[in-house]
Amino acid sequence: MWRLFGFGFRWKVYRLRKKYDRIREKADRCENPEKRNAALAALDNIENTLIMLEEQNVSRLDRGRFITSVRMGIEKAKSILEEDYIPQQHSQRRR
């Protein structure tokens, strides 16, 4: 048991899951619907990667890439919730 959570990969994924869950709860409590939707969309993009890290065996190289992408997604959602978020307006071009 101590090998699973003491050192190494499983502990990193466990901490990422905790961060993900905390930011997800914070997004669910957000009153601004634009901020909430943007943060939830950012978190939805990384959820499958996080599940894959928890359940499947992957190589070290892929694991590092996946962990980095999950961290970046969590930070993006966190910055959306903490800062003054201005949604991007999609302009319509005519050809």
N, C-alpha and C positions, 0 to 999 in steps of 0.2 A: 504493500500500500504506500509506503513512504517513497518508493521509487516513482510512483505515478505523479505525485504532487510535490515532491521535494525539490527536484531539479529537473530542468529540461523542457522538452516540448509540450507535454501535457499541461504543465503548469502555466505556460504562456497562453495556451488556448483557453484554459479556465479563466485566466484574468481578462482576456479579450471578451469572453462571453459575459463576464460580470459587467465590464464597461458597456458593452452593447446593451445589456438589459437595463442598466441605469439610464442611459441616454434614451432608450426606447420609452421608458416610463416617463421621463421628463418631457419627451415629445408628445406623449399622449395627454399630459396635463396642460400643455401649452394652449393658451386661449386664442392666439392669433391663428386663424385657419391656414393662411398662406405659409407661415413659418412651420406649422405642424405638418402640412402636406409635403413641403420641401424636405424637412428632416426625415419624415417617414419614407419618402422615396429614396433618399440617400441610404437609409438603413436597409431598405428592402433590396437594394442592389448588392449589398455585401452579405446578406443573410445566408444565401446558398453556399458561399465560399466558407463561411464560418461553420456551417453544418458539415461540409465536406472535411474540414480540418479536424473536427471532433470525431467523425465516424470512419474515415478512410485512412489507410496508410499511404503517404505520399513521400517522394524523395526529398532530400534536404533542400535542394535548389528550389523545387516547386513550393515546399513548405515556407521558405523564406519569402518568396514572391507573394504567396497568399497572405501570410501574416502582415506583410507590408501593406498590401491593398486593403485588408480589413482595418488596420490602424488608420490609414488615410481616410477611409470612409467614415469611421467613427469620429475622427477629428473634424471632418467636413460637416457632419450632422451636428456636432457640438458647437461649431462656430456659427452655424445657421441659427441655432437656438439662443446663443448668448449675445450675438451682435444684432444690430439693426438690419434686418434682412430686407432687401428690396428685390422683389421677384423680377426676372428678366421678361421684358415685353417682347413678344414675337412680332416682328414687323412682316407685313405681307408685301412681297415683291410682285410686281407685274412684269411680264415679259412681253 
